[in-house]
């Protein structure tokens, strides 16, 4: 059982849970709190309800707590099943790159691994479809269907193809925060009116706009960050795993074009990622906490990852570059929980 759990890569699954929670309780939660404060500030009688659809002037999550955690469970199960089937088809590669860490065929039988993949993916797909149906957004059931199909295709074919496999993993990673946004923001749009005219104490009409673009931009920004970071990390892993990939007939970037071009591609995507982070820092983060948090805790490990990527000559050094990038990703996710104390000003939302 322990060996099978290791196949699912529990640390990566935990990061996935953290990402989804950060989108709901960090990004959307902060926006709800500050928009509620902005509406309250227009009230003639403090504490009185001024918009009928918003009791007590407090906006709440329109996507239920139970459905959210079922969505998380669905995503985690599908990802776990994908990790299992990936190791199932990667046995030959792992015997070269990580001979001491091969699980499938040794401590976990191949038949058990395949059965585990089918059970995990099937449960994830069923729960995902249930959430889409119960939340009134059944068209979103296409997301778990796409994820299961993409993970299977990646493990069996795309991983060995030139660049397509890297892009598939990056897209699936970006889909994690975006999926939360689709459920959360669409539920809010169906619950609360966008434009509201309120009368002040002096008889003047004030327009209160519930702008759902604000949290959506941040969620899409996290999706872009996840895409670029994962794409970079996949190339870093390809740089580290050249010997095993070549033995299995893979056509990864460093195998097709050489290590120099592989490093150049990883550094290019890292540079683009840094530009995006710096742009967000300059245009959106004007408070000291955000400025220094992003500058020290996010940008610094990104720069260190770039330095290790450039100088790496061994598999271990390429691995360190990837771990630094993963650390930057986790720290960036944690920033979402600071947003209610840093980013949004209630007066600016009116």
MIKE-810526 format. One line per 2 residues: for each residue x, z, y of C-alpha. Coordinates in steps of 0.05 Angstrom, whole numbers, plus 32768, in hexadecimal, padded with zeros to 4 digits. Example, Ala and Ser with C-alpha at 12.3 -4.5 7.8 and 13.67 -1.06 7.14 Angstrom:
<nodes>
80F6/809C/7FA6; 8111/808F/7FEB;
</nodes>
This chain:
<nodes>
8000/8000/8000; 8038/8011/8031;
805A/7FCF/8023; 801A/7FA9/8030;
8010/7FCE/8072; 8056/7FB9/8085;
8041/7F71/8078; 800B/7F76/80AE;
8040/7F8A/80E3; 801C/7FC8/80FD;
8047/7FCE/813C; 8031/7F88/8153;
7FE9/7F9A/8143; 7FEF/7FD9/816C;
8008/7FB0/81A7; 7FCC/7F83/819F;
7F9D/7FC0/81A2; 7FC2/7FD8/81E0;
7FBA/7F94/8201; 7F6F/7F91/81F5;
7F65/7FD9/820D; 7F8F/7FCA/824B;
7F61/7F90/825D; 7F22/7FBA/8256;
7F37/7FFE/826F; 7F6F/7FE8/829C;
7F5D/7FA7/82BF; 7F11/7FA6/82B8;
7F0B/7FF2/82BE; 7F33/7FF4/82FF;
7F09/7FBB/831C; 7EC9/7FDF/830A;
7EE0/8020/832A; 7EF5/8000/836B;
7EB9/7FD2/8371; 7E8C/800E/8366;
7EB1/8033/839E; 7EA9/7FF7/83CB;
7E5E/7FF5/83C0; 7E59/8040/83CB;
7E7C/8039/840E; 7E43/800E/8429;
7E0D/8041/8417; 7DE7/8061/8451;
7DD9/809E/8425; 7E16/80B0/83FB;
7E05/80B4/83B2; 7DC5/808B/83B8;
7DBC/804B/8391; 7DBF/800F/83C0;
7DBC/7FD7/838D; 7D84/7FDC/8359;
7DAE/7FBC/8323; 7DE7/7FEE/832E;
7DCC/8035/8323; 7DF3/806B/8349;
7E1E/8033/8367; 7E49/8032/8329;
7E5A/7FF3/8304; 7E64/7FFF/82BA;
7E80/7FD5/8281; 7E49/7FA5/826C;
7E6C/7F97/822A; 7E5D/7FD3/81FE;
7E93/8002/81E6; 7E7F/7FF9/819D;
7E82/7FAE/81A2; 7EC5/7FB0/81C5;
7EE6/7FD9/818E; 7EC7/7FAD/815A;
7EE6/7F72/817F; 7F29/7F96/817D;
7F21/7FA3/8132; 7F0F/7F5A/8126;
7F4C/7F42/814C; 7F7B/7F73/8129;
7F60/7F61/80E3; 7F69/7F16/80F0;
7FAF/7F21/810C; 7FC1/7F4D/80D0;
7FA8/7F18/80A0; 7FD1/7EE4/80C6;
8010/7F0E/80C0; 8005/7F17/8075;
7FFC/7ECC/8068; 8038/7EBC/8095;
8065/7EE8/806A; 8046/7ECA/802C;
805E/7E85/803F; 809F/7E9E/805F;
80BD/7EBC/8020; 80F3/7E87/8019;
8107/7E8D/8063; 8109/7ED9/8060;
8136/7ED9/8022; 816B/7EB9/804E;
815E/7EDB/8091; 8147/7F20/807B;
8155/7F27/8030; 814D/7F73/8032;
8108/7F6E/8052; 80E5/7F3E/8024;
80A3/7F5D/800E; 8077/7F25/7FF0;
808C/7F18/7FA9; 80B2/7F5A/7FA4;
808B/7F99/7FB7; 804A/7F72/7FC4;
8034/7F3E/7F92; 8026/7EF8/7FAE;
7FDF/7EFA/7F93; 7FD3/7F3D/7FB5;
7FEE/7F22/7FF6; 7FC0/7EE6/7FF4;
7F84/7F11/7FE3; 7F96/7F41/801B;
7F99/7F07/804C; 7F54/7EEE/8037;
7F34/7F33/803C; 7F53/7F43/8080;
7F43/7EFF/809E; 7EFE/7EFE/8080;
7EEC/7F42/809B; 7F09/7F32/80DF;
7EE2/7EF1/80E2; 7EA0/7F13/80CE;
7EA8/7F4C/8100; 7EBB/7F1B/8137;
7E7D/7EF1/812A; 7E52/7F30/8129;
7E6D/7F46/816D; 7E61/7F02/818B;
7E1A/7F02/8171; 7E08/7F49/8185;
7E25/7F41/81CB; 7DFB/7F03/81D7;
7E38/7ED6/81DB; 7E37/7EB6/8197;
7E5E/7E79/81AE; 7E9A/7EA7/81B3;
7E99/7EAC/8167; 7EC4/7E6D/816A;
7EFF/7E99/817F; 7F09/7EBE/813D;
7EFB/7E7E/8116; 7F31/7E5B/813F;
7F62/7E95/8136; 7F5A/7E98/80EA;
7F63/7E4C/80E4; 7F9E/7E4A/8114;
7FC3/7E82/80F0; 7FBA/7E61/80AC;
7FD0/7E1D/80C7; 800B/7E3C/80EA;
8023/7E5F/80AB; 801A/7E22/807E;
802F/7DE9/80AC; 8039/7DF4/80F6;
8071/7E28/80F1; 809E/7DF3/80D5;
808C/7DC0/810A; 80B2/7DB3/814A;
8099/7DE1/8182; 804F/7DDE/816C;
8055/7E1E/8144; 8073/7E44/817F;
803B/7E2C/81AC; 8006/7E40/8179;
801F/7E88/8175; 8025/7E8C/81C1;
7FDE/7E71/81C9; 7FC1/7EA3/8198;
7FE6/7EDC/81BB; 7FCA/7EC7/81FF;
7F85/7EC4/81E0; 7F85/7F0F/81D4;
7F7D/7F26/821D; 7F54/7EE8/822E;
7F22/7EF9/81F7; 7F16/7F3D/8216;
7F0B/7F1B/8259; 7ED8/7EEB/823D;
7EAE/7F23/8220; 7EB7/7F55/8258;
7EB0/7F28/8295; 7E78/7EFD/8279;
7E51/7F3C/8268; 7E5A/7F56/82AF;
7E44/7F13/82CC; 7E04/7F16/82A3;
7DF6/7F5E/82B9; 7E06/7F64/8303;
7DF1/7F37/833D; 7E2B/7F15/8361;
7E10/7F16/83A9; 7DEC/7F52/83C7;
7DD3/7F5C/840E; 7DD0/7FA4/8425;
7DB5/7FC2/8465; 7DE2/7FF4/8489;
7DCB/8030/84B3; 7DCB/8005/84F2;
7D9F/7FD0/84D1; 7DD8/7F9F/84C7;
7DDA/7F77/8487; 7E1A/7F7C/845E;
7E2A/7F4D/8425; 7E48/7F6D/83E8;
7E67/7F3B/83B8; 7E76/7F50/8371;
7EB1/7F22/8367; 7EBE/7F1B/831C;
7EF7/7EEB/832A; 7F24/7F26/833B;
7F29/7F45/82F5; 7F27/7F00/82D5;
7F65/7EE9/82FC; 7F8C/7F25/82E3;
7F75/7F1B/829B; 7F89/7ED1/829F;
7FCB/7EE7/82BD; 7FD8/7F14/8282;
7FC6/7EDB/8254; 7FF9/7EAE/8276;
802D/7EE5/8272; 801F/7EEE/8228;
8023/7EA3/821B; 8067/7E9A/823E;
8085/7EDA/8222; 806F/7ECA/81DB;
8086/7E82/81E0; 80CB/7E9B/81F6;
80CD/7ECF/81C0; 80BB/7E9D/818A;
80F6/7E71/819F; 8123/7EAF/81A0;
810D/7EBD/8158; 811B/7E74/8145;
8161/7E7C/8162; 816C/7EB9/8136;
814E/7E9B/80F7; 8170/7E57/80F6;
8190/7E5F/80B1; 8150/7E71/808D;
8126/7E3F/80B3; 8156/7E07/80A3;
8155/7E1A/8059; 810A/7E14/8059;
8109/7DD0/807C; 80EE/7DEA/80BF;
80F5/7DBF/80FD; 80FC/7DF5/8131;
8119/7DE8/8176; 8160/7E01/8168;
8162/7DDB/8126; 814A/7D99/8144;
816F/7D9C/8186; 81A5/7DD0/817A;
81B1/7E18/818F; 81C5/7E05/81D6;
8182/7DE3/81E3; 815D/7E1B/81C1;
817D/7E4E/81F0; 816E/7E21/822B;
8125/7E1D/8218; 811F/7E69/8210;
8142/7E75/8253; 8115/7E42/8275;
80D6/7E64/825D; 80F3/7EA7/8270;
8102/7E8D/82B6; 80BB/7E74/82BD;
80A1/7EB7/82A6; 80CC/7EDB/82D9;
80B3/7EAD/8310; 806B/7EBD/82FE;
8078/7F08/82FD; 809D/7F05/833F;
8065/7EDD/835F; 8031/7F0F/8348;
805D/7F48/8361; 8065/7F29/83A6;
801D/7F13/83B1; 7FF3/7F47/838D;
801C/7F87/8386; 8027/7FA6/83CB;
8029/7FEF/83B8; 806B/8012/83A7;
8057/8026/8360; 8048/7FDE/834C;
8085/7FC3/8370; 80B7/7FF0/834D;
8093/7FF4/830A; 8094/7FA8/8303;
80D9/7FA1/8321; 80FB/7FD4/82F4;
80D1/7FD9/82B5; 80BC/7F8F/82AD;
80ED/7F62/82D2; 812B/7F89/82BC;
811F/7F80/8270; 810D/7F37/827B;
8150/7F2C/829D; 8174/7F52/8266;
8150/7F27/8232; 8168/7EE9/8257;
81AF/7F03/8257; 81AF/7F13/820D;
8190/7ECF/81FE; 81C6/7EAB/8225;
8200/7ED1/8205; 81E4/7EDA/81BF;
8211/7EC2/8186; 81F4/7EE9/814C;
81B0/7EF5/812D; 81B2/7F3E/8144;
81BF/7F2A/818C; 8185/7EF9/818B;
815B/7F31/816E; 816D/7F60/81A8;
8158/7F2A/81DA; 8114/7F26/81B7;
810B/7F71/81B5; 8119/7F77/8200;
80E5/7F42/820D; 80B3/7F67/81E1;
80C1/7FA7/8209; 80B3/7F82/824A;
8071/7F6A/822D; 805B/7FB0/821A;
806F/7FCD/825D; 8049/7F95/8281;
800B/7FA5/8258; 8010/7FEF/826A;
8010/7FDC/82B4; 7FC6/7FCB/82AD;
7FB6/8015/82A6; 7FD4/8021/82EB;
7FA9/7FEF/8310; 7F73/8020/8325;
7FA9/8047/834A; 7FCE/800B/8368;
7FAE/7FC7/8370; 7F67/7FC5/8389;
7F4F/7FDF/83CC; 7F04/7FEC/83CF;
7EFE/7FD2/8416; 7F1C/7F8F/8401;
7EE5/7F82/83CE; 7EAD/7F7F/8401;
</nodes>
